[in-house]
Amino acid sequence: MPHSDLTFDGVLAAAEIVGRELPATPLQAHPLLDRALGRPVLVKHENVLPTGAFKVRGGVHLAARLSDAERTHGLVTCSTGNHAQSVAYGARLAGVRATIVMPESAPATKRDAVRALDADVVLVGASLGEAAEHARALAAETGASFICPTDERIVLGHATAYLELFGQAPDLGTLFVPIGSGTGAAGACLVRDALAPGCRVVGVQSEAAPAGWRSWRAGTIETAPATTRAAGLATTTGYPRTQEILRDRLDDFVLVDDDAIDAAARLLATCAHTLAEGAGAASLAGAAAAAAAGVDAAGTGPIAVVCTGANASADEIARLAGSVAAA
Ligand SMILES: *Cc1c(COP(=O)(O)O)cnc(C)c1O
């Protein structure tokens, strides 16, 4: 397959491709948010992209780098969330067939979003694990390629968000990035090392899905149950391809609880006129925890967080509304 290596040059090449399809996203200051945190914080608004999440960058880059076999036989993957929409978006762009396997319990809104991008949805299994098994079997049977969420083409696509960010704010002191499978954070580290070696990159995960955190701390691939309400962070294992990069390069990795993530989503709604899903608010939860603890209060440069996604579930929207009304 025509993979690039996971290098800064690979990110530059990906940015040329992604930039032809997607506009750069804004990096914005929100004065009310600065007050709430007690320090200035910049928000990278990936929520404004098509599909509502940064993952579309991976899908767009993938679409330009498909092998002949992938073009002929199509793509298959399994996801209920933003990875599904990203692969569907990329496949439509490339004019190839995509099949997304989802567990039977997948919400109708998620199925509809993928079908609206012209991908086929197959509902199988009680869990994402069972759906994944079916997706791999389907790939073996039909010759379609199974697209792993940490496919190198996807990691390089995601890294283009950080190429933009460090261009927009070259003097950042600390960047908080949410971690599920680790593609975004790995991309951030690749770009930081080349453009902004003085900036700290801090990963943020839910303590109710700490597999990535455990893997990073142990230096080995670890698993953990995922009970978090933030679907974009609900991974149950460390991913070797991204952990290999994060192991040496990520400066710190913090856990936040789901209530802190809800509180951060509320801050984005009330102080930054932004609807975020839980995973999209997690990096702000990490920054808020650091601010509350007085970490880096003296600060070496501005702080940035990434609003990675806007696809809040009905429950997330209800909790947001309930909390805002009660506040
Ligand atoms: C997938 C996702 C994440 C986590 O990104 P990884 O690359 O899996 O670490 C964060 N936020 C949103 C909105 C996501 O969809």
The ligand as an SDF file (V2000), in Angstrom:
LIG
                    3D

 15 15  0  0  0  0  0  0  0  0999 V2000
  -11.6810    9.9880   17.8290 C   0  0  0  0  0  0  0  0  0  0  0  0
  -11.8960   11.2190   18.6090 C   0  0  0  0  0  0  0  0  0  0  0  0
  -11.0090   11.6420   19.6160 C   0  0  0  0  0  0  0  0  0  0  0  0
   -9.8110   10.8360   19.9990 C   0  0  0  0  0  0  0  0  0  0  0  0
   -8.8680   10.8390   18.9710 O   0  0  0  0  0  0  0  0  0  0  0  0
   -7.8340    9.6590   18.7650 P   0  0  0  0  0  0  0  0  0  0  0  0
   -7.1280    9.9870   17.5370 O   0  0  0  0  0  0  0  0  0  0  0  0
   -8.6320    8.3830   18.6600 O   0  0  0  0  0  0  0  0  0  0  0  0
   -6.9730    9.6350   19.9890 O   0  0  0  0  0  0  0  0  0  0  0  0
  -11.2510   12.8450   20.2440 C   0  0  0  0  0  0  0  0  0  0  0  0
  -12.3170   13.5950   19.9320 N   0  0  0  0  0  0  0  0  0  0  0  0
  -13.1930   13.2320   18.9870 C   0  0  0  0  0  0  0  0  0  0  0  0
  -14.3460   14.1230   18.7120 C   0  0  0  0  0  0  0  0  0  0  0  0
  -13.0290   12.0320   18.2870 C   0  0  0  0  0  0  0  0  0  0  0  0
  -13.9030   11.6800   17.3420 O   0  0  0  0  0  0  0  0  0  0  0  0
  1  2  1  0
  2  3  1  0
  2 14  2  0
  3  4  1  0
  3 10  2  0
  4  5  1  0
  5  6  1  0
  6  7  2  0
  6  8  1  0
  6  9  1  0
 10 11  1  0
 11 12  2  0
 12 13  1  0
 12 14  1  0
 14 15  1  0
M  END
$$$$
